[in-house]
């Protein structure tokens, strides 16, 4: 696994244990990702949704991320 993948896995696991962190990640993903060492390119749209609320369809566009926690 890459370092970024490890960081993302750790962040998602932390969100499962910490409701306040999860709520912050849902509302301000750019800030939370930066706090956990993952920079998001400027102009990149990041959507974070709770598991069960969203079906992610594979999208090859690089300007959008969907993170399911």
C-alpha positions, 0 to 999 in steps of 0.5 A: 500500500502507498503511504497516502492509502495508509493515511486514508485508511487510518483516517477512515478508521479514526472516523469510525471511532470518533463521531466529532472527527467524522462530522468534521470530515463530512463537513470540511474534508479539505481541512481534515485531509490536510490535518492528516497529511494528505494535500488535495490539489487546488480546485479538486472537489472532495465529497465525503459521505457515510457508508450506506448513503451513497453508491459510488459509481466509478468515474475516471474524472480526476477533478472529483473524489468521493470518499465513503466512510 
